Amino acid sequence: MSERLLSSAWLSLWVSTVSGALEEMTEEFERKHGFPPGTNQVRLADREDQEAARALGCEAPAAVDLATFYGSIGEVVWEDVGNGYFMHPACDVHQQLVEYGAVRVGESQEPCGLVIGSDGGGVSYVIGPDGSIHRTRTASLDEPEFDRVADDLRQFLELLDRSLARFVATGEPGYL
């Protein structure tokens, strides 16, 4: 098995690391920014999240990592890190797929990407059928242009971790 694949153990370590950084950030947030922090958390998956993940997997089989992610993590909400970062719950990803269909990403001729997250400025993050993560260049999913930001979900989560660490240290999350 590739060491790049997500595992529940790796995700548990990731959650522990980013939760500590989020706690540090929120403790000093109001003093630094002059207003109280919003929601900044990684919510662990509950039974409903896991059921939604299974439904999503049946509707649109995607990368193995996505099923592993949603088996452990229900949602990522970082309202105050830069413009914000959000990994949508499986039920929202599934609902978006049912209502609007898959997104054409990369060189694919067929719509096959799933919108799994966004930032607070309306930019969307899409996972392709190969597990790569792409970011829209604009806030629109109508004929979007994408930039590949990570080779897989694990690398994307590592980039989120680095953005959070940079934000805690400097107040700037960088570009993701």
Biotite code that builds the C-alpha atoms (Angstrom):
import biotite.structure as struc

atoms = struc.array([
    struc.Atom([0.000, 0.000, 0.000], chain_id="A", res_id=1, res_name="MET", atom_name="CA", element="C"),
    struc.Atom([1.304, 3.446, -0.919], chain_id="A", res_id=2, res_name="SER", atom_name="CA", element="C"),
    struc.Atom([2.420, 5.578, 1.990], chain_id="A", res_id=3, res_name="GLU", atom_name="CA", element="C"),
    struc.Atom([0.664, 8.509, 0.241], chain_id="A", res_id=4, res_name="ARG", atom_name="CA", element="C"),
    struc.Atom([-2.760, 6.960, 0.778], chain_id="A", res_id=5, res_name="LEU", atom_name="CA", element="C"),
    struc.Atom([-4.742, 8.392, 3.640], chain_id="A", res_id=6, res_name="LEU", atom_name="CA", element="C"),
    struc.Atom([-5.317, 6.239, 6.666], chain_id="A", res_id=7, res_name="SER", atom_name="CA", element="C"),
    struc.Atom([-7.435, 6.860, 9.726], chain_id="A", res_id=8, res_name="SER", atom_name="CA", element="C"),
    struc.Atom([-4.211, 6.916, 11.796], chain_id="A", res_id=9, res_name="ALA", atom_name="CA", element="C"),
    struc.Atom([-2.663, 9.612, 9.572], chain_id="A", res_id=10, res_name="TRP", atom_name="CA", element="C"),
    struc.Atom([-5.909, 11.628, 9.677], chain_id="A", res_id=11, res_name="LEU", atom_name="CA", element="C"),
    struc.Atom([-6.011, 11.353, 13.467], chain_id="A", res_id=12, res_name="SER", atom_name="CA", element="C"),
    struc.Atom([-2.494, 12.792, 13.661], chain_id="A", res_id=13, res_name="LEU", atom_name="CA", element="C"),
    struc.Atom([-3.429, 15.551, 11.192], chain_id="A", res_id=14, res_name="TRP", atom_name="CA", element="C"),
    struc.Atom([-6.529, 16.457, 13.248], chain_id="A", res_id=15, res_name="VAL", atom_name="CA", element="C"),
    struc.Atom([-4.438, 16.597, 16.419], chain_id="A", res_id=16, res_name="SER", atom_name="CA", element="C"),
    struc.Atom([-1.836, 18.851, 14.791], chain_id="A", res_id=17, res_name="THR", atom_name="CA", element="C"),
    struc.Atom([-4.265, 21.317, 13.216], chain_id="A", res_id=18, res_name="VAL", atom_name="CA", element="C"),
    struc.Atom([-6.554, 21.355, 16.272], chain_id="A", res_id=19, res_name="SER", atom_name="CA", element="C"),
    struc.Atom([-3.622, 22.487, 18.409], chain_id="A", res_id=20, res_name="GLY", atom_name="CA", element="C"),
    struc.Atom([-2.795, 25.247, 15.932], chain_id="A", res_id=21, res_name="ALA", atom_name="CA", element="C"),
    struc.Atom([-6.457, 26.294, 15.735], chain_id="A", res_id=22, res_name="LEU", atom_name="CA", element="C"),
    struc.Atom([-6.629, 26.495, 19.519], chain_id="A", res_id=23, res_name="GLU", atom_name="CA", element="C"),
    struc.Atom([-3.499, 28.650, 19.610], chain_id="A", res_id=24, res_name="GLU", atom_name="CA", element="C"),
    struc.Atom([-4.938, 30.882, 16.881], chain_id="A", res_id=25, res_name="MET", atom_name="CA", element="C"),
    struc.Atom([-8.313, 31.387, 18.556], chain_id="A", res_id=26, res_name="THR", atom_name="CA", element="C"),
    struc.Atom([-6.777, 32.151, 21.971], chain_id="A", res_id=27, res_name="GLU", atom_name="CA", element="C"),
    struc.Atom([-5.010, 35.205, 20.552], chain_id="A", res_id=28, res_name="GLU", atom_name="CA", element="C"),
    struc.Atom([-7.436, 36.034, 17.765], chain_id="A", res_id=29, res_name="PHE", atom_name="CA", element="C"),
    struc.Atom([-9.522, 38.792, 19.372], chain_id="A", res_id=30, res_name="GLU", atom_name="CA", element="C"),
    struc.Atom([-6.468, 40.536, 20.785], chain_id="A", res_id=31, res_name="ARG", atom_name="CA", element="C"),
    struc.Atom([-4.730, 40.479, 17.391], chain_id="A", res_id=32, res_name="LYS", atom_name="CA", element="C"),
    struc.Atom([-7.715, 41.256, 15.167], chain_id="A", res_id=33, res_name="HIS", atom_name="CA", element="C"),
    struc.Atom([-10.080, 43.266, 17.370], chain_id="A", res_id=34, res_name="GLY", atom_name="CA", element="C"),
    struc.Atom([-13.099, 40.974, 17.045], chain_id="A", res_id=35, res_name="PHE", atom_name="CA", element="C"),
    struc.Atom([-13.953, 37.507, 18.316], chain_id="A", res_id=36, res_name="PRO", atom_name="CA", element="C"),
    struc.Atom([-13.097, 34.456, 16.214], chain_id="A", res_id=37, res_name="PRO", atom_name="CA", element="C"),
    struc.Atom([-15.700, 32.568, 14.251], chain_id="A", res_id=38, res_name="GLY", atom_name="CA", element="C"),
    struc.Atom([-15.856, 28.799, 13.972], chain_id="A", res_id=39, res_name="THR", atom_name="CA", element="C"),
    struc.Atom([-12.459, 27.190, 13.480], chain_id="A", res_id=40, res_name="ASN", atom_name="CA", element="C"),
    struc.Atom([-12.592, 23.437, 13.864], chain_id="A", res_id=41, res_name="GLN", atom_name="CA", element="C"),
    struc.Atom([-12.227, 20.001, 12.378], chain_id="A", res_id=42, res_name="VAL", atom_name="CA", element="C"),
    struc.Atom([-15.428, 18.121, 13.138], chain_id="A", res_id=43, res_name="ARG", atom_name="CA", element="C"),
    struc.Atom([-15.030, 14.368, 13.382], chain_id="A", res_id=44, res_name="LEU", atom_name="CA", element="C"),
    struc.Atom([-17.377, 12.184, 11.363], chain_id="A", res_id=45, res_name="ALA", atom_name="CA", element="C"),
    struc.Atom([-20.493, 10.852, 13.011], chain_id="A", res_id=46, res_name="ASP", atom_name="CA", element="C"),
    struc.Atom([-22.780, 8.064, 11.798], chain_id="A", res_id=47, res_name="ARG", atom_name="CA", element="C"),
    struc.Atom([-24.740, 10.425, 9.502], chain_id="A", res_id=48, res_name="GLU", atom_name="CA", element="C"),
    struc.Atom([-21.511, 11.641, 7.889], chain_id="A", res_id=49, res_name="ASP", atom_name="CA", element="C"),
    struc.Atom([-20.356, 8.082, 7.307], chain_id="A", res_id=50, res_name="GLN", atom_name="CA", element="C"),
    struc.Atom([-23.716, 7.123, 5.776], chain_id="A", res_id=51, res_name="GLU", atom_name="CA", element="C"),
    struc.Atom([-23.554, 10.163, 3.483], chain_id="A", res_id=52, res_name="ALA", atom_name="CA", element="C"),
    struc.Atom([-20.026, 9.159, 2.480], chain_id="A", res_id=53, res_name="ALA", atom_name="CA", element="C"),
    struc.Atom([-21.253, 5.687, 1.514], chain_id="A", res_id=54, res_name="ARG", atom_name="CA", element="C"),
    struc.Atom([-24.095, 7.218, -0.537], chain_id="A", res_id=55, res_name="ALA", atom_name="CA", element="C"),
    struc.Atom([-21.603, 9.522, -2.230], chain_id="A", res_id=56, res_name="LEU", atom_name="CA", element="C"),
    struc.Atom([-19.351, 6.552, -3.007], chain_id="A", res_id=57, res_name="GLY", atom_name="CA", element="C"),
    struc.Atom([-22.267, 4.691, -4.621], chain_id="A", res_id=58, res_name="CYS", atom_name="CA", element="C"),
    struc.Atom([-23.337, 7.697, -6.679], chain_id="A", res_id=59, res_name="GLU", atom_name="CA", element="C"),
    struc.Atom([-19.869, 8.742, -7.845], chain_id="A", res_id=60, res_name="ALA", atom_name="CA", element="C"),
    struc.Atom([-17.035, 6.377, -7.061], chain_id="A", res_id=61, res_name="PRO", atom_name="CA", element="C"),
    struc.Atom([-14.083, 8.675, -6.503], chain_id="A", res_id=62, res_name="ALA", atom_name="CA", element="C"),
    struc.Atom([-10.630, 8.312, -5.100], chain_id="A", res_id=63, res_name="ALA", atom_name="CA", element="C"),
    struc.Atom([-10.189, 5.904, -2.200], chain_id="A", res_id=64, res_name="VAL", atom_name="CA", element="C"),
    struc.Atom([-8.804, 8.772, -0.123], chain_id="A", res_id=65, res_name="ASP", atom_name="CA", element="C"),
    struc.Atom([-12.134, 10.606, -0.192], chain_id="A", res_id=66, res_name="LEU", atom_name="CA", element="C"),
    struc.Atom([-13.927, 7.652, 1.392], chain_id="A", res_id=67, res_name="ALA", atom_name="CA", element="C"),
    struc.Atom([-11.197, 7.403, 4.037], chain_id="A", res_id=68, res_name="THR", atom_name="CA", element="C"),
    struc.Atom([-11.397, 11.146, 4.707], chain_id="A", res_id=69, res_name="PHE", atom_name="CA", element="C"),
    struc.Atom([-15.169, 11.145, 5.192], chain_id="A", res_id=70, res_name="TYR", atom_name="CA", element="C"),
    struc.Atom([-14.985, 8.001, 7.290], chain_id="A", res_id=71, res_name="GLY", atom_name="CA", element="C"),
    struc.Atom([-12.978, 10.012, 9.840], chain_id="A", res_id=72, res_name="SER", atom_name="CA", element="C"),
    struc.Atom([-13.727, 13.689, 9.285], chain_id="A", res_id=73, res_name="ILE", atom_name="CA", element="C"),
    struc.Atom([-17.184, 15.171, 8.990], chain_id="A", res_id=74, res_name="GLY", atom_name="CA", element="C"),
    struc.Atom([-16.177, 18.688, 8.010], chain_id="A", res_id=75, res_name="GLU", atom_name="CA", element="C"),
    struc.Atom([-13.400, 21.280, 8.167], chain_id="A", res_id=76, res_name="VAL", atom_name="CA", element="C"),
    struc.Atom([-14.445, 24.845, 9.007], chain_id="A", res_id=77, res_name="VAL", atom_name="CA", element="C"),
    struc.Atom([-11.700, 27.433, 9.332], chain_id="A", res_id=78, res_name="TRP", atom_name="CA", element="C"),
    struc.Atom([-13.588, 30.717, 9.072], chain_id="A", res_id=79, res_name="GLU", atom_name="CA", element="C"),
    struc.Atom([-10.727, 32.911, 10.249], chain_id="A", res_id=80, res_name="ASP", atom_name="CA", element="C"),
    struc.Atom([-7.715, 31.484, 8.416], chain_id="A", res_id=81, res_name="VAL", atom_name="CA", element="C"),
    struc.Atom([-7.218, 34.022, 5.635], chain_id="A", res_id=82, res_name="GLY", atom_name="CA", element="C"),
    struc.Atom([-10.503, 34.217, 3.705], chain_id="A", res_id=83, res_name="ASN", atom_name="CA", element="C"),
    struc.Atom([-11.455, 30.889, 5.255], chain_id="A", res_id=84, res_name="GLY", atom_name="CA", element="C"),
    struc.Atom([-11.061, 27.255, 4.272], chain_id="A", res_id=85, res_name="TYR", atom_name="CA", element="C"),
    struc.Atom([-13.860, 24.731, 4.195], chain_id="A", res_id=86, res_name="PHE", atom_name="CA", element="C"),
    struc.Atom([-13.967, 21.015, 3.441], chain_id="A", res_id=87, res_name="MET", atom_name="CA", element="C"),
    struc.Atom([-17.641, 20.372, 2.875], chain_id="A", res_id=88, res_name="HIS", atom_name="CA", element="C"),
    struc.Atom([-19.472, 17.509, 4.625], chain_id="A", res_id=89, res_name="PRO", atom_name="CA", element="C"),
    struc.Atom([-20.133, 14.396, 2.528], chain_id="A", res_id=90, res_name="ALA", atom_name="CA", element="C"),
    struc.Atom([-23.883, 15.111, 2.549], chain_id="A", res_id=91, res_name="CYS", atom_name="CA", element="C"),
    struc.Atom([-23.262, 18.533, 0.945], chain_id="A", res_id=92, res_name="ASP", atom_name="CA", element="C"),
    struc.Atom([-20.879, 17.056, -1.635], chain_id="A", res_id=93, res_name="VAL", atom_name="CA", element="C"),
    struc.Atom([-23.476, 14.407, -2.461], chain_id="A", res_id=94, res_name="HIS", atom_name="CA", element="C"),
    struc.Atom([-26.292, 16.967, -2.670], chain_id="A", res_id=95, res_name="GLN", atom_name="CA", element="C"),
    struc.Atom([-24.210, 19.197, -4.976], chain_id="A", res_id=96, res_name="GLN", atom_name="CA", element="C"),
    struc.Atom([-23.545, 16.170, -7.188], chain_id="A", res_id=97, res_name="LEU", atom_name="CA", element="C"),
    struc.Atom([-27.232, 15.230, -7.350], chain_id="A", res_id=98, res_name="VAL", atom_name="CA", element="C"),
    struc.Atom([-28.444, 18.793, -7.976], chain_id="A", res_id=99, res_name="GLU", atom_name="CA", element="C"),
    struc.Atom([-25.734, 20.108, -10.313], chain_id="A", res_id=100, res_name="TYR", atom_name="CA", element="C"),
    struc.Atom([-23.788, 17.064, -11.471], chain_id="A", res_id=101, res_name="GLY", atom_name="CA", element="C"),
    struc.Atom([-20.063, 16.476, -11.629], chain_id="A", res_id=102, res_name="ALA", atom_name="CA", element="C"),
    struc.Atom([-17.602, 19.147, -12.725], chain_id="A", res_id=103, res_name="VAL", atom_name="CA", element="C"),
    struc.Atom([-15.358, 18.904, -15.780], chain_id="A", res_id=104, res_name="ARG", atom_name="CA", element="C"),
    struc.Atom([-11.792, 19.155, -14.473], chain_id="A", res_id=105, res_name="VAL", atom_name="CA", element="C"),
    struc.Atom([-8.405, 18.846, -16.120], chain_id="A", res_id=106, res_name="GLY", atom_name="CA", element="C"),
    struc.Atom([-8.185, 17.244, -19.542], chain_id="A", res_id=107, res_name="GLU", atom_name="CA", element="C"),
    struc.Atom([-11.323, 15.159, -19.046], chain_id="A", res_id=108, res_name="SER", atom_name="CA", element="C"),
    struc.Atom([-14.004, 15.422, -21.695], chain_id="A", res_id=109, res_name="GLN", atom_name="CA", element="C"),
    struc.Atom([-16.640, 14.196, -19.266], chain_id="A", res_id=110, res_name="GLU", atom_name="CA", element="C"),
    struc.Atom([-17.692, 15.873, -16.021], chain_id="A", res_id=111, res_name="PRO", atom_name="CA", element="C"),
    struc.Atom([-16.120, 13.734, -13.324], chain_id="A", res_id=112, res_name="CYS", atom_name="CA", element="C"),
    struc.Atom([-14.890, 16.002, -10.515], chain_id="A", res_id=113, res_name="GLY", atom_name="CA", element="C"),
    struc.Atom([-16.556, 16.507, -7.157], chain_id="A", res_id=114, res_name="LEU", atom_name="CA", element="C"),
    struc.Atom([-16.638, 19.863, -5.389], chain_id="A", res_id=115, res_name="VAL", atom_name="CA", element="C"),
    struc.Atom([-15.316, 19.022, -1.920], chain_id="A", res_id=116, res_name="ILE", atom_name="CA", element="C"),
    struc.Atom([-14.424, 22.410, -0.491], chain_id="A", res_id=117, res_name="GLY", atom_name="CA", element="C"),
    struc.Atom([-14.143, 26.150, -0.872], chain_id="A", res_id=118, res_name="SER", atom_name="CA", element="C"),
    struc.Atom([-12.551, 29.217, 0.552], chain_id="A", res_id=119, res_name="ASP", atom_name="CA", element="C"),
    struc.Atom([-14.346, 32.250, 1.926], chain_id="A", res_id=120, res_name="GLY", atom_name="CA", element="C"),
    struc.Atom([-13.951, 34.072, -1.377], chain_id="A", res_id=121, res_name="GLY", atom_name="CA", element="C"),
    struc.Atom([-16.011, 31.606, -3.403], chain_id="A", res_id=122, res_name="GLY", atom_name="CA", element="C"),
    struc.Atom([-13.139, 29.625, -4.897], chain_id="A", res_id=123, res_name="VAL", atom_name="CA", element="C"),
    struc.Atom([-13.956, 25.908, -5.066], chain_id="A", res_id=124, res_name="SER", atom_name="CA", element="C"),
    struc.Atom([-11.759, 22.860, -4.546], chain_id="A", res_id=125, res_name="TYR", atom_name="CA", element="C"),
    struc.Atom([-12.519, 19.851, -6.723], chain_id="A", res_id=126, res_name="VAL", atom_name="CA", element="C"),
    struc.Atom([-11.216, 16.304, -6.517], chain_id="A", res_id=127, res_name="ILE", atom_name="CA", element="C"),
    struc.Atom([-10.631, 14.655, -9.857], chain_id="A", res_id=128, res_name="GLY", atom_name="CA", element="C"),
    struc.Atom([-11.166, 10.968, -10.608], chain_id="A", res_id=129, res_name="PRO", atom_name="CA", element="C"),
    struc.Atom([-7.440, 10.337, -10.108], chain_id="A", res_id=130, res_name="ASP", atom_name="CA", element="C"),
    struc.Atom([-7.574, 11.894, -6.629], chain_id="A", res_id=131, res_name="GLY", atom_name="CA", element="C"),
    struc.Atom([-5.818, 15.137, -7.606], chain_id="A", res_id=132, res_name="SER", atom_name="CA", element="C"),
    struc.Atom([-7.132, 18.379, -6.133], chain_id="A", res_id=133, res_name="ILE", atom_name="CA", element="C"),
    struc.Atom([-7.869, 21.397, -8.301], chain_id="A", res_id=134, res_name="HIS", atom_name="CA", element="C"),
    struc.Atom([-8.779, 24.985, -7.421], chain_id="A", res_id=135, res_name="ARG", atom_name="CA", element="C"),
    struc.Atom([-11.023, 27.199, -9.516], chain_id="A", res_id=136, res_name="THR", atom_name="CA", element="C"),
    struc.Atom([-9.392, 30.410, -10.694], chain_id="A", res_id=137, res_name="ARG", atom_name="CA", element="C"),
    struc.Atom([-12.585, 32.362, -10.094], chain_id="A", res_id=138, res_name="THR", atom_name="CA", element="C"),
    struc.Atom([-15.611, 32.059, -7.848], chain_id="A", res_id=139, res_name="ALA", atom_name="CA", element="C"),
    struc.Atom([-17.738, 30.528, -10.598], chain_id="A", res_id=140, res_name="SER", atom_name="CA", element="C"),
    struc.Atom([-18.346, 26.889, -11.466], chain_id="A", res_id=141, res_name="LEU", atom_name="CA", element="C"),
    struc.Atom([-19.878, 27.897, -14.819], chain_id="A", res_id=142, res_name="ASP", atom_name="CA", element="C"),
    struc.Atom([-17.163, 26.927, -17.309], chain_id="A", res_id=143, res_name="GLU", atom_name="CA", element="C"),
    struc.Atom([-14.444, 27.074, -14.652], chain_id="A", res_id=144, res_name="PRO", atom_name="CA", element="C"),
    struc.Atom([-10.720, 27.154, -15.214], chain_id="A", res_id=145, res_name="GLU", atom_name="CA", element="C"),
    struc.Atom([-8.679, 25.128, -12.753], chain_id="A", res_id=146, res_name="PHE", atom_name="CA", element="C"),
    struc.Atom([-5.215, 25.056, -11.294], chain_id="A", res_id=147, res_name="ASP", atom_name="CA", element="C"),
    struc.Atom([-3.946, 21.769, -9.912], chain_id="A", res_id=148, res_name="ARG", atom_name="CA", element="C"),
    struc.Atom([-2.939, 22.407, -6.292], chain_id="A", res_id=149, res_name="VAL", atom_name="CA", element="C"),
    struc.Atom([-2.213, 18.903, -5.003], chain_id="A", res_id=150, res_name="ALA", atom_name="CA", element="C"),
    struc.Atom([-1.524, 15.448, -6.389], chain_id="A", res_id=151, res_name="ASP", atom_name="CA", element="C"),
    struc.Atom([-3.807, 13.837, -3.832], chain_id="A", res_id=152, res_name="ASP", atom_name="CA", element="C"),
    struc.Atom([-5.991, 14.558, -0.814], chain_id="A", res_id=153, res_name="LEU", atom_name="CA", element="C"),
    struc.Atom([-3.176, 13.919, 1.641], chain_id="A", res_id=154, res_name="ARG", atom_name="CA", element="C"),
    struc.Atom([-0.973, 16.522, -0.024], chain_id="A", res_id=155, res_name="GLN", atom_name="CA", element="C"),
    struc.Atom([-3.920, 18.960, -0.002], chain_id="A", res_id=156, res_name="PHE", atom_name="CA", element="C"),
    struc.Atom([-4.409, 18.419, 3.742], chain_id="A", res_id=157, res_name="LEU", atom_name="CA", element="C"),
    struc.Atom([-0.672, 18.971, 4.263], chain_id="A", res_id=158, res_name="GLU", atom_name="CA", element="C"),
    struc.Atom([-0.973, 22.262, 2.349], chain_id="A", res_id=159, res_name="LEU", atom_name="CA", element="C"),
    struc.Atom([-3.908, 23.271, 4.548], chain_id="A", res_id=160, res_name="LEU", atom_name="CA", element="C"),
    struc.Atom([-1.805, 22.478, 7.618], chain_id="A", res_id=161, res_name="ASP", atom_name="CA", element="C"),
    struc.Atom([1.048, 24.641, 6.305], chain_id="A", res_id=162, res_name="ARG", atom_name="CA", element="C"),
    struc.Atom([-1.361, 27.484, 5.492], chain_id="A", res_id=163, res_name="SER", atom_name="CA", element="C"),
    struc.Atom([-2.728, 27.331, 9.030], chain_id="A", res_id=164, res_name="LEU", atom_name="CA", element="C"),
    struc.Atom([0.767, 27.272, 10.576], chain_id="A", res_id=165, res_name="ALA", atom_name="CA", element="C"),
    struc.Atom([1.807, 30.242, 8.428], chain_id="A", res_id=166, res_name="ARG", atom_name="CA", element="C"),
    struc.Atom([-1.352, 32.128, 9.419], chain_id="A", res_id=167, res_name="PHE", atom_name="CA", element="C"),
    struc.Atom([-0.739, 31.503, 13.130], chain_id="A", res_id=168, res_name="VAL", atom_name="CA", element="C"),
    struc.Atom([2.885, 32.684, 12.779], chain_id="A", res_id=169, res_name="ALA", atom_name="CA", element="C"),
    struc.Atom([2.471, 35.638, 10.407], chain_id="A", res_id=170, res_name="THR", atom_name="CA", element="C"),
    struc.Atom([-1.224, 36.413, 9.902], chain_id="A", res_id=171, res_name="GLY", atom_name="CA", element="C"),
    struc.Atom([-0.903, 35.446, 6.207], chain_id="A", res_id=172, res_name="GLU", atom_name="CA", element="C"),
    struc.Atom([-2.120, 32.030, 4.993], chain_id="A", res_id=173, res_name="PRO", atom_name="CA", element="C"),
    struc.Atom([-0.297, 32.138, 1.658], chain_id="A", res_id=174, res_name="GLY", atom_name="CA", element="C"),
    struc.Atom([-1.888, 30.956, -1.565], chain_id="A", res_id=175, res_name="TYR", atom_name="CA", element="C"),
    struc.Atom([-3.915, 27.780, -1.663], chain_id="A", res_id=176, res_name="LEU", atom_name="CA", element="C"),
])
